[in-house]
Amino acid sequence: MLNIRIIIQSYLKTLHSRVYFQDAPDTATYPYIVYDFVPITDSGEERSDLILEIDGWDNKDDTTVLETLMNTINQINKSVLSDADTTIVCFLDSKLPMTDTNPIINRRKYTYTCTIHGEE
């Protein structure tokens, strides 16, 4: 799974500089992206699937910057991400506004189903 994480992180970093896996540090500057993924199938062959969740976070009243960021991040939809051994293709499943316990935080969550071919 480390290889998948490296491929996804590398791609997301081309779209935005502040990208974190699973959790952002308390010192993270807004806006930023947090992503996580969960394997959902492993055929035992050279193909498997996972769910990729990408959360956008911002602390501005106006959500324009956050919406623009998430539109940029959505370039991952139908993109082919790869290295020498692995290819990942992600397809958008949902776009959700999220409510945070802190009322000054705005969040968006995009969920993708990704197919992986090759070594994980």
C-alpha positions as CSV (number, residue, x, y, z in Angstrom):
1,M,0.0,0.0,0.0
2,L,2.9,2.3,0.4
3,N,3.5,2.4,-3.3
4,I,-0.1,3.4,-3.9
5,R,0.2,6.2,-1.3
6,I,3.3,7.5,-2.9
7,I,1.7,7.6,-6.3
8,I,-1.5,9.4,-5.1
9,Q,0.5,11.8,-2.9
10,S,2.8,12.7,-5.7
11,Y,-0.1,13.4,-8.0
12,L,-2.0,15.5,-5.5
13,K,1.1,17.5,-4.7
14,T,1.2,18.6,-8.4
15,L,-2.3,20.1,-7.9
16,H,-1.8,21.7,-4.4
17,S,1.2,22.1,-2.2
18,R,-0.4,21.3,1.2
19,V,-1.5,17.7,1.0
20,Y,-1.5,15.3,4.0
21,F,-2.2,11.6,4.5
22,Q,-4.9,10.8,7.0
23,D,-4.5,13.9,9.2
24,A,-3.1,17.4,8.9
25,P,-0.7,18.8,11.6
26,D,-2.2,21.5,13.9
27,T,0.2,24.0,12.2
28,A,-1.2,23.3,8.7
29,T,-1.9,26.5,6.7
30,Y,-5.4,26.7,5.1
31,P,-6.6,25.7,2.6
32,Y,-5.3,22.2,2.6
33,I,-6.1,18.7,1.5
34,V,-6.3,15.5,3.6
35,Y,-6.6,12.1,1.8
36,D,-7.1,8.5,2.9
37,F,-7.9,5.3,1.2
38,V,-9.4,1.9,2.0
39,P,-8.9,-1.2,0.0
40,I,-12.2,-2.8,-1.0
41,T,-11.3,-5.7,-3.2
42,D,-8.2,-7.7,-3.8
43,S,-8.7,-10.3,-6.5
44,G,-5.4,-11.9,-5.8
45,E,-4.5,-11.1,-9.4
46,E,-2.8,-7.9,-10.6
47,R,-6.0,-5.9,-10.1
48,S,-7.7,-4.5,-7.0
49,D,-10.0,-1.6,-6.0
50,L,-10.0,1.0,-3.3
51,I,-12.0,3.9,-2.1
52,L,-10.1,7.2,-2.0
53,E,-11.5,10.1,0.1
54,I,-10.1,13.6,-0.4
55,D,-11.1,16.3,2.1
56,G,-10.6,20.0,1.4
57,W,-10.4,22.3,4.5
58,D,-10.5,26.1,4.7
59,N,-11.2,28.7,7.4
60,K,-12.7,31.5,5.3
61,D,-16.3,32.6,5.3
62,D,-16.4,32.7,1.5
63,T,-16.0,29.1,0.2
64,T,-14.8,30.2,-3.3
65,V,-11.2,29.3,-2.6
66,L,-12.2,25.9,-1.2
67,E,-14.5,25.2,-4.1
68,T,-11.8,26.2,-6.6
69,L,-9.3,24.0,-4.9
70,M,-11.7,21.0,-4.9
71,N,-12.4,21.6,-8.6
72,T,-8.6,21.5,-9.2
73,I,-8.2,18.3,-7.1
74,N,-11.0,16.7,-9.2
75,Q,-8.5,16.5,-12.0
76,I,-7.7,13.1,-10.5
77,N,-11.1,11.9,-11.9
78,K,-10.4,9.6,-14.8
79,S,-6.7,10.4,-14.7
80,V,-4.1,7.6,-15.1
81,L,-1.6,7.7,-12.2
82,S,1.4,5.4,-12.5
83,D,4.9,4.4,-11.8
84,A,7.0,1.6,-13.4
85,D,5.0,-1.2,-11.6
86,T,1.5,0.2,-10.8
87,T,-1.3,2.0,-12.6
88,I,-4.2,3.7,-10.7
89,V,-7.4,5.1,-12.3
90,C,-9.9,6.9,-10.1
91,F,-13.5,7.7,-10.8
92,L,-15.6,10.2,-8.9
93,D,-18.4,8.8,-6.8
94,S,-19.6,11.8,-4.7
95,K,-19.0,15.4,-3.8
96,L,-20.2,16.3,-0.3
97,P,-20.2,19.4,1.9
98,M,-19.1,18.4,5.4
99,T,-20.0,20.0,8.7
100,D,-17.2,20.6,11.1
101,T,-17.6,21.0,14.9
102,N,-15.7,24.3,14.5
103,P,-18.1,26.7,12.8
104,I,-15.3,28.7,11.1
105,I,-14.1,25.6,9.2
106,N,-15.5,24.8,5.8
107,R,-15.0,21.3,4.4
108,R,-15.7,19.4,1.2
109,K,-15.2,15.6,0.7
110,Y,-14.8,14.0,-2.7
111,T,-14.9,10.2,-2.8
112,Y,-13.5,8.1,-5.7
113,T,-13.4,4.4,-6.6
114,C,-10.0,3.6,-7.9
115,T,-8.8,0.5,-9.8
116,I,-5.2,-0.6,-9.3
117,H,-3.3,-2.7,-11.9
118,G,0.1,-4.1,-11.1
119,E,2.0,-4.3,-7.9
120,E,0.8,-2.6,-4.7
